[in-house]
């Protein structure tokens, strides 16, 4: 199943940044497939996604990573994906995405 994040932007534009240890070319010290952070600030979302992603080494780290996000002022939401586990916090919702036929 393909999933997406639904973000309520009625209070203005939001920045969404993702850090990954398994996709892309960036160096990550963690093992998360994706750590997505939502904030009003792109720089904060980017730095936080990297820092929080570095703290996720297994599914056991999801809750402590969420607590890190909660402690950072101006983060509005967080999604963590590692293997088949997902952790969510804040003003975001997972939604299924439908593939286009053809």
N, C-alpha and C positions, 0 to 999 in steps of 0.2 A: 504494500500500500504506500502510495506517496502521500506525504503530509505537508501541510503548510502552517504558518502562524497567522492567526487573525489578530490584528492589533487595532484597538479603538483609537482613532486619530482625531476624534472630535475636539480634543483639547489642543490641537495644533500638530505640526509635523513631528515625526519621531525618527530617530536614528536606530537602525538595527545592524549590529555587527556580529560576525560569527568567527570563532576560532576553532580549528580542527587539528587533531593530531593524525588523522588518517586520510584526509582529503586536502589536496593542494600542496604547495611547495613551502609554506611557512614552517618554521621550527616551533614545535610545541613541546613542553616538558611534561605534559599530561598524556592521557590515553583516550580522551573523549573524542567521539566521532564528530560532535558539534556542541559548541556552547554559544548560544545566541543571547545577546543582551539588548534590551530596549531602553532607550534613554532619550531625553531631549537633546543631549549632546553627543555628536558622532565621536568625538575624541574620547569621551568617557566610556561610551559603549564599546569602542574598539579596545581600549586599554583594559577594561573590565573583563571583556570576553577572553582576552589573552591571559590575564592574571587568574581568573577563575578556572579557565581551561587547564592551566598548569597544575591546579590542585586536584584534578580529577584523574585518578589512576585506575579506579574500578567502580563498579556499581555501588559499592559501599560508601563512596565519597560523594554521591549525589546530594544527600541531605546537608552535609557540611558545606558543600559548594553553594547551596541555596542560602544557607545562613551567612556566608560571605557576601552574597549579593544583597541580602536584606540589610546588611550593615553599611552599604555604600549609598550615600545620599544621592538622589536623582536617578537611580535605576528604577524603571517602572515594571520590568518583567525580565524573566530568564527562562530559557529552555536548555536542558542538558540532555544529550543523547549519547549513550555508550552501549554498544552492542544492541540488545533488544530492549533496553530500559530507558525510560524517559522521565525526567524530573521537570516540573513546571512550577513557576511562582510568579505572582503579580498579574498585571493587566494584559495577559495574552491567553489565547485559546488555540489548541490544536484543531485543525480542520482537515478533512480528507480532500485530496486533490484528484480530479479526474483527468486521465490522460486523453489527449486529443486523438481521435481516430484518423487514420489516413496517413 
